[in-house]
Amino acid sequence: MTNYKKFIPCIFLKNEKAVAGFQDSTVVSENPVQLARFYGENNADELLVFDLSTDDDSHERALDLIKEICHEAQIPVIGAGNVKRMEDIKKLLYAGCSRAALNYSKEGNVEITREVSLKFGKDKIVACIAEASEIETNAQLLGEFVEEVILIHEKTIKQAIEVAQLPVIVTLPEVSLDKIIELLSCETIAGVTGPAINENAKEINDIKDLCAGNGVKVRTFEPAIAWAELTKNSDGLVPVVVQDYKTREVLMVAYMNEEAYLHTLKSGRMTYYSRSRKEQWIKGETSGHFQYVKELTADCDKDTILAKVSQVGAACHTGSYSCFFNEIMKKEYDESNPLMVFESVLNVIKDRKVHPKEGSYTNYLFDKGIDKILKKLGEEATEIVIAAKNPNANEIKYEISDFLYHMMVLMVEKGVTWEEITEELDKR
């Protein structure tokens, strides 16, 4: 459990659209991914997504949409709905959800609680419960195998507070700020979700300020280093080096004044001071190419900030991903970043698929289709096993390289990226 109270908007997915609720099919957004991004941009702490699909085909489409939501939201996603067995929990977690929910209104979900918790970890499992009495009935099971409870019906909140022995996220209709603060002041309540949060998403930061002012601990990014402690240049500004948090590529350099510094911390989006326009600006406010803050670090002299960000689109106004593309000189050198090598090879394979080249072995594999690719992958896997029995270490190196190449052909054929693979590995 986090040590702060959470504000959690929710999205109800039906027919690949966001609808108003379980029983209300009014469409609130034609683009659930865009809606998820909106919630993330407004500093929500998590996002709860319910899959309301009714058949296997629509369920698979919903999972694809949840995968997109997890990628774009910039906040952890709890996946819920349509869970019948362990495989469904696995699909939600593999789609990118930080946690998956068991619906305790379904007896089968109660029965698989222990199994899925032991398989994926207690920290990956929450339980959606309609009535507070179900918390009491399943107290031992929940306490041992579930991290949090999401209480769906607001009418039993008082009873839930009395009987719950683990953190509870409560669903709220439109209620007053005083009521939200009162609930979050309760030790048992871990967070709030539902219409009360959805309809006030733009005001989450302001609501958090009110909560903090009333002694409720919420997630605000208070700096460990105050602006006064930073060493400014002659203009009273601090330079900021901006870096992609995944690839570590340097994207741009800009400047902050105190207002930009504090706005960046509060909003979670990189904000700078323009020396030419003499004004504060939020990166991406015009282009949509926002930079979401992952980490801010000051150097040894506290006169420069290193910002690690998630970059949407291009960082440079020219359309280039990075502002650093004007080569001055370059020596011959081997690329030492393994991920960059993998990306480079994968991009060549992608290009072969789009722009076939006569005599290309890669195009030969694509032309023969998935069965041929899988056959070659199997053969190369066998070659690795054989090479591993050979005392010469070079042989296994060659065979692993062959296997990885054929694996990347399969990745392109199936539309899988290295980013997705590394994200999945990181989760494990």
BELLIN-V915313 format. One record per helix or strand of 3 or more residues. SS is the DSSP state (helix for helix, strand for strand). FROM is the first residue (numbers start at 1). LEN is the number of residues. If there is no record, write none. Layout:
SS/FROM/LEN
SS/FROM/LEN
This chain:
strand/5/10
strand/17/3
strand/27/3
helix/32/10
strand/46/6
helix/56/17
strand/76/5
helix/86/9
strand/99/5
helix/107/5
helix/113/8
helix/122/3
strand/125/5
helix/132/6
helix/139/7
strand/148/4
helix/154/10
strand/168/4
helix/177/8
strand/189/5
helix/195/4
helix/201/13
helix/227/3
strand/238/7
strand/250/7
helix/258/10
strand/271/4
strand/279/4
strand/291/8
strand/304/8
helix/338/17
helix/361/8
helix/370/19
helix/393/22
helix/418/10
